[in-house]
Amino acid sequence: MFRFEHVNYWWGFTAIPFLILLFLLFLQWKKGIAKKIGDERLVSLLTRNYSPKKVWIKFTMIMLAFASITMASMNLQKQGKTENIKRKGVDVMLVLDVSKSMLAEDVKPNRLEKAKQLLSLLINKLENDRIGLVLFAGRAYMQMPLTTDHSAAKMYIQNASPNVVPTQGTVIAEALTMADNAFNSKEQKYKAVVLISDGEDHDPDAEKVAAKMAKEGVMINTVGIGSPDGAPIIDPTTKELKKDAEGHTVISKLNEAELSRLSEETNGIYLRLGNIDDALITLTQQLDSVEKKSLNDTEYVNYQSYFQWFIAAALLLLLLEFILPERKMKLV
């Protein structure tokens, strides 16, 4: 089975239509210049050795080379040998608040960046577990379903920002529901949630969802980030302090009470994120307490990459384009 390691580089192909358009405009410009030079027959005589066909061939070679470079950057791979392994683990859904209030700097560098640091380190401790990721603000999005691909989870977490969820707010209930739907509904254990938020906006439905999840055997562990005293929010676009409708500076405060109730409802724990190392130890111990299940998993040992063939093709095409003249060949 083939796959692209960096499929997100496909956007390189979108440049090709624009390059073709620019080339056509360039040809039109050259025709216009030729007409302004003088007598059309004289111009035709002076350019009698010019080959429009070869110009198109050279341009086609450049476009094919560009496409080959894009393919190389995507890195086509073929699955190598596979190995069936057994592991014991749990399913852990990471639920991260990416609302603009998470940009408050009452923790350094800001709430969101510190939360991302914690999650990246936590993933390293969950090597035998399946991990999924939900991002939420005014809406919740399933960023990644449960998987053993921990490197992908780290990538999604690293790229998490308020721009991912344009609608603002804190819909914890919707985020928890989405996380719950990712689990196997037939199992009554082996399931845990790690929710990181400042809990700023009270969500009245969140406790109802938590109670439902508790009956399904899901443990919710909540991590509060920020300070109860609060801090202003710097808008990333304007670089100015966020203000309310009356012009007052908005102060975002940590809502520990709501986050604590969610964890208590499901026999989980609540902790305020201060020292990352301490929080990591606490969360790891808590997740280790969840009963683990034996799983048969297929892990790909390696992939064979083919990017070098596309690079070679691109270099060959560019070399041929360089040595191919635009003039017609003269027969001796």
N, C-alpha and C positions, 0 to 999 in steps of 0.2 A: 504494500500500500504506500502510495506517495503522499506527501504533505509539504506545505511551505512552512518553514520555521518562523519566518517574519512576514506573515500574510498581510500585515498592516501597511507594508510598503507598496501595495498594489496601486496606490494613488499615483505612482510614477507614470503609469500608462495614461493617466488623464492629461498629461502634458503633450502627448503626441498630436491630438487634433489641433492644439494651439500652435505647435511648431509647423504643422502642415499649412495652416492658415497664414502664418508669417511668411512661409516660403512662397506661397501663391501671391501674396502682396508684394514680396520682393521681385518676383518675375514681372508683375504688372508695372512696378516702378521702373524696372530696366527697360521695358517696352516704351514707357513714356519718355525716358531719357533719350532712347534711340530716335524717337520721332522729333525731339527738339534739336537734335544734332544738325540735321539738314536733310538733303535729298535722300529719299527712302532707298533708291537704287544704289546710291553711293554707300550708304550704311550697310546694305545687304552685301555689297561687294567686299567691304572691309571685314565683314564678319562671316564670310562664306565658309571658313573652316570651323566655325563655332557649331557644336552639336547639342541642340536642346535635349535630345534623347539621352546623351551621356550625363547631362546635368541632372536629369531626373533619376538616372541610375545611381549617381553619386549621392543624391539626397536620400534615396531609398536605403542605401547602405548605411547612412548615418542614422536613419530612423530605426533600422533593424539593430544596429549597435546599441542605440539608446534602450530599446526594448530588452536586449540581452543583458545590459547592465542592471535594469530593473529586476529582471528575473534572477540575476545573480544575488542581488540584495535581498530578495525574498527567500533565497536558499532552498531550492527544491531538494527534498530528502526522501529516501526510501527506507522503510522499516527494516532494521537488521534482525538479528536473532532475538527471540522472545523467551522469557523465562517465567514460568508460573511460580509464584511465591505465596506463602501464607503470612498473614500479619494479623495482629490484634490491635484494634483501635476503635475509635468512636467517630461519629459524624459531628463536626463542629461548624456551625454557621457563624461567621464574623459579621456583625451588623455595625456599620460605622456611620455616624452623623457627619454630614459634610455641609451643613447649613452655614451661612455666613457668620453666625455667632461663634462658630468653631475657629474663627480667625482672631478672636480676642487673645491678647497677649499677657493675660494674667499668669500663664505658664509659658516658658520660653522653649522654642522660638514663638510658637502659638499653640493653641489647643489641638488643632488638627494635625500639625506636624509631629507633636509629641505622641498623639494617639497612633499615628502611622508608624512611628519608631517602635512603640510597644507591640503592635500587631506583627511587624516584620520579625521581631525577636521571638515572639510567641510561636510563629509558624515554624521556626527552627526547632522548637521543642515538641512539635506535633508531627514528627516524622512518620508515625504509623497511622495517622488519622486522615480521614477525608475532610477537606476544607471547602467551604463555600463563602461567598461574599455578597452582602446586600449593602448598598449605599442609599442613604435617604436624607431628605430635607423636607420640602413641601410635598414630595412624592417619594416613593420607594422604588428602587431599581435592582433587579437581580443582576449583579455585575458578573458573577461567576457561580455556576451550580457546583454541587459537591464533586470534588475531584481530588486525585492524589498528586496533581501537578502543582506542587508548592511554589515553583518558580513563577508560574503564571499568576498565582495569588499575590505574590510579592510585587509583581509588575503592576497589577491592577491597584493595589494599595498605594504604591508609590505615585501613581497618576491620579489618585482621588483628589478632587477639589470641588468647591461650590459650583464650578462651571459644569460639572457632570449632571447636576440636578438643578436646572434653572429656576424651578418653582421653590420659593422659600417657605420655611415653616419647620416643624419638627413632628412628623407623623410616625411616632414610635409604634403605634398599633399596626399600621399598614406594613411597616418594616418587619415587625415580629411575625405577622401573618405570612408574609412572603418567605421568611426564613423557615417557618413551620411547614409550609407547603413543599419545601425542598427535601424534607425528611421522608423516610419510608413510613407511611401512615399505619402499616401493619405491625410495626415494632413499637413496643412500649418502653424501650430503654435504648442505650447507646447514643443518645442525642443530647447535644448541649449547644447553647448560644452564648456568645460573648458580645455584649452590647456596649459600645463606647459612645457616650454623648454627654452634653452639658445639661440635657433634659430641660432646656430653657422654657419651652412652651408646654404647658400642661395638656396632656392627651388623655381625655376621660375614658377612652376605649382601651387604652393600653393594659390596664389591670384585668379587664374582661378577657382580653386575648391571652394574657399570661396565665390566667386561671384555666383556660381551655388547654393551653400547652402543657400545664402541669399534669392534667389528667392523661395526656398522651405520653407522659414520661420524659418531657423535655425540661432540662435544667437551664435556667437563664441566669447568667452571671453578668452583672452590670458594673461598668467602670465609669465613674463620674470624673469629668475633667473640667478644670476651672476653679474658681473660688466663690464661696457664698456671697462675698462682698461685691463680686463682679468686676467687669472691666469694659471700657468702650471698644467698639468694633471699627476697624479701619477698612473702608471699602477698597477692595483690590483694584478696582477700575479707576476711581477718582483719587485714591490715596488720602481721602478725607474721612473724618469721623462720621459714622452713621448717625443721623438725627431722625427724630420722630416728626409727625405732622405739625407739631407746634414749635419745631426748631430746637428741641432739647436733645442733648447728646444721649443716645441709647446706651444703657449699661446692661450688659449680658451677665446674668448670675447663674451659678450652678444650682440646679434643683435636685438636691440629694434625696429629698423625701420621696419623690416619685420613683427614682431609680432604685432606691432601697426597697420600696414596696414590691417592685417587679421581681427582684431576686428572691425576696422572702416568700413570695407566692409560689415559687417553683423549687424551693430548697437550694437555691443558688446563693452566691455571696455578692455583696456590694463592697467596692473599695474605691476610694478617691485616688486618682493617679497623681502621685507625687514622685517618689523615687522609682524609676523604671525597673531597676533590678529587683526591688522588693515586690513590686506589683507582679513582675514576671514569675517570681517564685510562688507567690500566693495563687495566681491563676493556674499555673502548671500543676500545683498540688491539687487544686480543686478539680481540674479536668481529669487528673489521674484517678480521682475517686469515683468517676463514672464507670459503670461496668462496661468492660470492653468485649467486643465480639470477635470471633475468629473469622477471617475473610480470606477467600481465594482471590488473588489479584494478579493481573497480567501486567508486568512491568517491562517496558521496552528497554533493553539493555543499551542499544546504540542505534543511531541512524546514519546511513551513508549519504553524504552531501554531494551535490552535483553543481554547486555554484561555480566551480573552477571551469567547467565546460562552457558556461555562458560568458564568463570573462574572456576565455580564449576566443570564442566566436566574435565577441565585440572587438577585441584587438585585431583579429583577422579582417573583419569588415572595415575597420578604420584604416588599416594598412592598405587594403585594396582601394578604398576611396581616395587615399592620398596619392597613390601612384597612377590612378586612372585619369588621363587628361580629359579636359572638356573639348579639345579640338578633335576634328575628324582625322582618322588614320589616312595617311597618304600612301597610296600604292606605288611602289617603285617599278 
